[in-house]
Amino acid sequence: MSHATALRRVHVKGDLNLWDGGWSSGGFIADCKIDGQVNSGSQQQWFSRNAEWGSWKGANWNDVFVGIANPPAGRWPDPPYTAIDQTPVIREKPYLFIDDSGRYFVRVPSLKTNGSRGITWLAATTPGNDIPIDRSRTR
């Protein structure tokens, strides 16, 4: 990944390399679970919010971690990490899903105003409202 890549609501069952051994230029992870190690490589800047991972490796210019369940150790300027324990106010992006009956919905996650940390979907369905999609009108 390079040049402002974004990952949202992804479960990586292993390690995640955010570079290919060359130059990389920043990006974003939110509401993601990475079972293994995240290797940031040469990221010039990186922003992670409400995510979980096994471990974090690497630092270059500026890495920001907000609401991370287990942020990397250390603080600005060496390593260049800024960590904020909780995300004060957040509403995750809406997403599509199909229920057990094969019906399509848009889930609109609830607004959280009391601080949050980690992913929204690990223990249960992300709190929010479901809007049914009438597929007969989309053909």
C-alpha positions, 0 to 999 in steps of 0.5 A, spaced: 500 500 500 502 507 498 499 514 497 494 515 502 491 508 502 485 507 507 482 500 510 476 500 513 472 494 517 477 489 515 479 483 518 486 481 516 488 474 519 495 474 519 500 480 518 499 486 514 505 490 510 503 497 509 509 498 504 513 493 499 520 495 501 520 501 497 517 508 498 510 509 501 506 515 503 501 515 508 494 512 509 489 510 514 486 504 518 479 505 522 475 499 525 480 494 523 482 488 526 489 485 524 491 478 528 498 479 526 504 485 526 502 491 522 509 493 519 509 501 517 515 501 513 517 507 510 510 511 511 511 518 511 505 519 515 499 514 518 493 515 522 490 509 525 483 510 529 479 504 533 483 498 531 486 492 534 492 489 532 497 484 534 503 489 534 506 495 530 513 495 527 516 501 524 516 509 524 518 514 520 515 521 520 508 522 524 504 516 526 497 518 529 493 513 533 486 514 536 482 509 540 487 504 539 486 498 543 494 496 544 498 502 540 505 502 540 510 504 545 513 510 545 511 518 544 513 523 540 519 525 538 522 518 538 519 514 535 514 519 532 508 517 535 502 521 537 497 516 541 490 518 544 487 513 548 480 514 546 476 517 540 472 522 543 466 522 538 465 518 532 460 515 527 463 509 523 461 510 516 455 506 513 456 499 510 452 494 506 450 487 509 445 481 507 441 478 512 440 471 513 434 471 509 438 474 503 435 481 504 440 487 503 440 493 508 445 499 509 447 499 516 448 506 519 452 506 525 450 509 532 453 516 534 458 515 540 459 521 544 462 518 550 469 515 548 471 509 544 476 504 543 478 498 539 473 496 533 465 496 533 464 489 531 468 484 535 463 482 540 457 483 536 453 487 531 455 494 530 450 498 534 446 502 529 439 503 524 438 498 518 435 501 512 432 496 507 434 496 500 428 495 495 432 491 490 426 491 485 427 499 484 435 498 482 434 493 476 
